[in-house]
Amino acid sequence: MPTLLSWTSVGIGDLDVFIPSPPCLVVYTSYADDEPESTVTFIWQDETTGIVHHQLLFMEPVPFETALKWAEEHAPTRNIERIHVKHARTKEPPKPTARVKHAVKKSAAKKSAVKRKHPLRNKPRSKGLNGLPRRHLSGAWTAVDPSM
């Protein structure tokens, strides 16, 4: 009888990397609209190249227990000793509750303070030589004669 192992994965940031121990079968059941979808996948590693391969063996809209039973029955035909399992439950995530946000009152000192404009904002552009607008050329500000 093959050994059942839980789905082993490593989280790298937002990425979840599954680490199987080939040769093995992977039984995975997920739910869409409260209907189960189960798969059994065979994972093995090529001895000469080291490449990890996979093959989908079973895919049916059956519960987790049925897919696991199928995997246990077919494991001896491929000399499988390990079965990795993952069962995504139908449990819904908790719904956030509405929170009451209290308005922050401004202190009297802040209300009475006069808004000041930034000293460099709305400042007219400076003129270059001879009252002509400046233009930036090659890292240096120079006055440009528009008649040129």
Sequence and secondary structure as in RCSB ss.txt:
>XXXX:A:sequence
MPTLLSWTSVGIGDLDVFIPSPPCLVVYTSYADDEPESTVTFIWQDETTGIVHHQLLFMEPVPFETALKWAEEHA
PTRNIERIHVKHARTKEPPKPTARVKHAVKKSAAKKSAVKRKHPLRNKPRSKGLNGLPRRHLSGAWTAVDPSM
>XXXX:A:secstr
  EEEE  EEEETTEEEE   SSEEEEEEEEETTEEEEEEEEEEE TTT  EEEEEEEEES  HHHHHHHHHHHG
GGGT  EEEEEE                    HHHHHS     TTTT    B GGG BEEEETTEEEE  TT 
